Amino acid sequence: MTPPLRFGLLHPRASSAAGWLDMVRAAEGAGFSSLVVPDHLNDQLSPLPALAAAAMVTDHLRLGIHMACNDFRPPGLLAKEAATVQALSGGRLELGLGAGWLEDEYRNLGLAFDAPAVRIERLEESATVIGRLLAGGPVTFTGRHYECRDLEIRPVPAVPVPIVIGGGGRRVLSLAGRLADIVSVNTNNRDRHGLAATPDMRPAAVGQKIAWVRAAAGDRWGALEINVTVMVAAVTDDRRGYANEVAPRYGMTAEELLDTPFALIGSEAAIADSLQRFRAELGVSYFSIHSRFLSDLGPVVAELGLPTEAAG
């Protein structure tokens, strides 16, 4: 069955409570199926409190974290907070988990920034514990990094919490293919961000990433939802001209920029066609869009977006 196209609004900041809640209401009214908040220490809202507030003024908007840094919170505590947001929202949370990648944040918090393999190993243990706790527990677990005995959380979610695992490398994407409900395919930052990471947006790289997910998922592949975060967006009648001008900034050719799901460029009709093609060819059906692109892509979302009703 072909999954519906879904759109998440990535919006981390607000100057006031009123401004935050206004944006939340606007996202729901504009056809977005989810509101997504990243998990960083910079000038942004902390995701779980922000999502709990958003739940109070919305009816069907799903509420996501992109992605909760695994090393910032013990798995039992994160599961408890997630279960609380799930209860307050009537079953609308999407719990995003990531291995962590921004070394400066670790240093500022006084945390050891271990090698990627170690951080991903911790993420796998944590995702396992969180999944079992959210399913009802009690959980007894002994791993290399985490241990718990007869641990339970209350309230147990009446509606299952979809687990989102995001990353850009083979190991974390394979983990996502095995354990996640939603896989967020990202650039492989390796402690890079911005333009330094964008060669990983090339179509060949994206295809390889999705192949890793598919191989690890096996029989689960058909049930997975694949997500990307749009990094370049422009509504223009001169699609080729815009790509020729912008692509060199990203270390890509114009053809590569027009052929990656990380970029949506062209007229509204052309962007709609691209979205349908990425879904058909790559299996990508869930697109997170930063609020800075809202004026450009809002009409496309309004035309194609299908709000997801919370179960129960």
Beta strands, then each sheet from edge to edge (+ up, - down):
strand 1: 6-10
strand 2: 34-38
strand 3: 62-66
strand 4: 68-69
strand 5: 93-98
strand 6: 139-142
strand 7: 147-151
strand 8: 163-167
strand 9: 182-185
strand 10: 225-230
strand 11: 232-235
strand 12: 263-266
strand 13: 284-290
sheet 1: 4+ 5+ 3+ 2+ 1+ 13+ 10+ 9+ 8+
sheet 2: 6+ 7-
sheet 3: 11+ 12+
end
